[in-house]
Amino acid sequence: MSENVQGTFVSEKISKIRWKHEDFEDATNFITGSWDDPVNKVTHWTFQMNDDGESYPAVVSSYAILGDVTEIKFILKDFFVISTSIGTVRLLQIHENPYSQFKEHMSWEFIHKFDNTNDYASCTGLSTFEQDIVSVGEDGRINLLTAGQKQPVRSINDADSCSMYCIDFLRHNEILTGNLRGHMKVWDLRNDQDLPATTFMLSDQSKTEATSIAHHPTQRHIVVAGGGDGSLTVWDLRHNTYPMSQLNAHAKAVSEILFHPDRPENLFTCSASGELWHWNNTQHSKLSLDPTNTHWLNTIGTNGKVNVTSLCSAMHKPINSIDIDRSTLLFGCDNEAIYVVRNITV
């Protein structure tokens, strides 16, 4: 393993990992969520120095959660929402005294459930836009929430006939969902009819589920989606819903896709095959004189000029989650460890 990669055994499978971003400073704190334990945890971490002068992750506090943690998203500097496999979404705050437990501000209990049996359904995806929150689940339901209101603002109960796995806010009134069958649906939340504005397929080559979605930080119409077969697909949603690029990427399902927030010519992906890749398009973008050039659209592909680098040796377990702050990337794995990758060239 690269000398830039540091692993820490944490005795729990990590489903999600997220930096707590600081104002104009390198982040030093992060949050993880676990899965596959009878009682799971959301844990607050910071970095401490050991006797050898090395920085390593140390637990600040933890919070018990029923069900698996399926997503973590910050909505403000100290406020974040989590979703769980028992269909619940919670709004938590990092306490002013960091060594105190998180403060729970809101809980939307069992907002995903199967109507025919009334059993809970997993909340499989979560996205945020400022203080608005939208969730999807195995029940095919979409819930629109807001941080200051106990009841959902809106629920689209029959949004899909099968499980939805991922969701992304494209803009304040528009979301994109992906489901078990690979159907991608754009929803206009201003429309009071519970019907998608547009439906298209993740892949025209093979039938596979959509497992992850990410939009370009400054050009939100550029969307990259990952499939259960390890594929990556790129769209420019301004023009049409036919993919601009499709390629076979990872050996197994894409767990997460992440654009670098400040240098979006850098894309990061991880997968259930234990792979962590850095897609760097810096050289191509520097050659472009057009600041709106959507270079990701035509260079992610078999003939593209994107440099793809593996950031660590392949794990023997799935890598479930990634997050980056400047040149430091975090990732969580099913081998019950968290990893820090430092000095990434972006």
N, C-alpha and C positions, 0 to 999 in steps of 0.2 A: 504494500500500500504506500502511496506517495507520502513523503515527509510532511507535506502540507495538510494531510488528513489526520485528524485526531479523533479517536473513538472513545466513548465512555459507556461502560456497561451500566444499565439502569434497572434491570430486573423486570422490565415490562415491554411489551410490544408497542411501538410508537406508531399511531395512526396519523397524527398531524403535528406539525412543528411550525411555529410562527415567531418571527422577530417582533419585539416591541420597539418600534422605530422611534428614535429620539429626534429632537429638533436640532438640525445642523451638526449633529455629533454621531460618531459611530455607535451603533446599538450595542448594548452590553447585557440586555435582558431578553429572554424569550420564553415562550409558553409551549408546552407539549400536551398532547392528549393521548391516552392509551386505549387499547382494546384487548378483547379476549381474556379478561380477568372477571371473576365474579362481581367485584366492584372495581371500576376503573378510576383513573385520576386525571385531573387537569393540574399540571405542575408549573410553577413559576421558577425559572432558573436565572442565575447570574454567573459571572465569571470571577473566579478567585485565583490567587497566585499560590502555588505550592512552594515547598522549601527549595526547589531547584529553579524558581523564578519562572515557571511555566504557568500559563493561564489555562484553567480547566473549568468545566461547568459544575456548578454546585446548586443544590436545591435551596430555594428561598421559602416556598410554602407549597402546599398541595391541597386539592379539593376533591372529595370523593364524588363519583358520578355513577349512577346506575345506567347500564347499557354501555355500548362502545361509543367513544367519541368519533364522530364522522366528519366534523369540520370545525375549524376555528377561524374567525375573521375579526380583526380589529375594526371598530367603527370610530373610535377616538383614541387618543394617546394611551389612556388607561382603561378604556372600556372595550370589551370584546364579546362576541356571541359564539356560542358553541351549539352544535347539534349532536343528537345521539341516535343510536339504533333502536331506541324505544319511542321514537317519534316526538321527542321533546327538544325545544330550543330554549337556551338560557342566556340572559345578558348579565355578565359578570364585570366587576371592577377590581383592578389591582389596588389594594388598600394603600393609603398614604404611608402607613407603617408597612414596609414591604414584607416583613416577617409575619404579618397577620394573614389570616385566610382571605381569599377573595370575598368581596361583598356581592351578594346576588341582588340585582335590581329588578329583574323581571324574569318570569318563567312561563313559557307557553307550553303547557303540558299536553302530551299526546295529540298534537295537532296533525299528526299523520297516523291514520288508522284505517283498517279495512272495514268498510261499512257493513258488509254482510256478516262478519263475525264479531265486530267491535274490538278485535285484537289490535294492538299497536302495530304500526308499520315503521320501518326504519326511515329516518330523515337522512337521505343519502347525499343531499347537496344543499349548499347555502351560498348566497351571494349578498353583497351589501353595496349600497350607494348612499354615502353620507350616513344618515341614521335610519334609512329604510333597509329592510331585510326581506329577502325572498327565499323560500325553502321549497324543495321538492322531495318526493319520497317514493318508496316502493308501492304506495297506494295510488300512484298516478295523479296526486293532488299537488297544486301550487298554492302556497300561502304567502300573502304579502303582509308583512309586519312592520311596525314602527316602534322605535325604542321606548317611547313614552306611553304606549297604549297596550292594555292587557289583551284585548280581543284583536284577532287578525283584522286588518283593514279590509282584506278581501281574500276569499278562498275560491279557487277554481277546482271544484271537487272532481270533475271528470276531465281533467286536462289531458290525460293519456289513458289508454286502455292497458298499459303495461308499466313496469317500474321505470321511473326516471332516475338517472344516475348523476346528472350534472346540470348546473345552471350558472348563468353569468348575466350580470347587468351590463347591457350594451350602452345604455344611457338611462336617464332618470325614469323614463316611461316605457322602456323597452328591455325585454329579457330574451335570452336564448336558452333553450333546454335541449338536452340530449337523452335518449331513452335506450332501453334494452335492445330494441330492434335496429338501432342506428338512425332513427328518425330525429332530425334537428328541426326545432320549431321556434320561430320568432313570434313573441307575444307583444302586442301594443297594449299597455295597461290603461291607456285612455279609452279603449274600446270596452264598453260594458257587456259586450257579448263574449261568452267564454270560449272563443275560438281563436286559433293562432292566425296571425297575419300571413305567415309564410311557412310552408313545410318543405323540407328537402332531405336528402339522404347523406349520411356521413360518408359513405363510400358507394361508388357505382361498380366497384370491382368485387367486393365480397360483403356478405352480411355480417356485421359485427356491432357490438354495443358501443355507444359513446361513453367514455369513462372520465374525460376531463376536458374542460374548455378554458381558454385564456384569450383575452383581447390585448391588442397592442396598447401600451400606456397612453400614447398621444394620438393614435389613430384607431379609435375604438371600433371602426368598421372592419378592421383587419382582425380576423379570428382564426385561432389554431385549435383544433380539436384532436384528442387522442382516442384511439380505439382499443377495444378489447383484444385485438389481434396485434397490437403494438404499432399500428400505423399512425401517421400524422397527416392531417388534412388542413389546408389553408384556404380561406375564402376572403374575398372583398365584398362585403354585404351591400355596398353602395350600388353595385352594378347588376349582379345576379347571384343566384345561389348555386351556381355550378362551381365546383372546387377549382381554384387556380393552380393548386399543386397537391399531389398525393404521393406519399412514398411509404414503403415498408421501412420501419425504423427499428423498434425494439423487438426482442424475441417473444415477449409476452405483453400483457396489457399495460398501457401507459397509465401510471398512477397520477402524476401531476405534470402540468406544463406551467412554466413561469418565465415571463419576460423580465429582464432586468429593468427596474422602474426608472432608472436614470439613463441607462444606455441600452435602449430596446433593440439594438442590433445584436444583442446577446440573448439567446433563448436557452432555457434549461429544461430538461425532461428527465423523469425517473420512471422506473417500471417494476412490474411484478417479477421480472427476470433478474432483479438486483443490479440493474445498470443505471448509471447516472451520467448523462451526457450534456456537454456544453456546445451549443450551436453558435458559432461566431461568424457574423457577417460584416464585421467592421470594415474590412478592406473594400468590399463592394460598395458600402454606403458612403465611404469617403470619396469614391470616384464619382458619385452622383452629384450633379449640380442642382438637382431638384430637391428641395427640403421635404416635399411631400411624396417623394419616391417610395412606392410600396415595394421595396426590394425583397421583402420576405415572400411576396406573392409568387415571384417567378424564379427565385433562386433556391428555395427549399424544394429539392427534387433531385432526380437522378442526374441531371446535367447542371445542377446549380454549383455555385462557387462558395458554398458555406463550409467552413472548417468545423468538423465535428470531433470533439475531444472527450475521451472518457476521463472523468474526474477522480475515479477510484477504481480499484480492481473490482470485478464483478462480485457482488455479495451472493451468498448461497440462499438468501431469503429475500422477499420483496422489499424494495425501498418504497415506502408509502407516501412520503411527503418531503418537500423541499421549500426553503425560503432563503432569500439573499438580501444582505445589506452591504452596499458598496462592493467590496471584494471578498466578503466572507459569507460562505454558504453553509446552511445547516441542513442536515437530512436525518430522517428517522426511519428505522428499519424493523423488520420482524425478528431480527436476531437479538432483540432486547437491548439495543444500543442506540445512542445518538452520536452523530458525527459532526465535526466542524472542519470545513475545507477553507483554508486561508490563502490569501494572495492570489486569487483568481484574476487572470488578465482579462479585463473588460474594456 
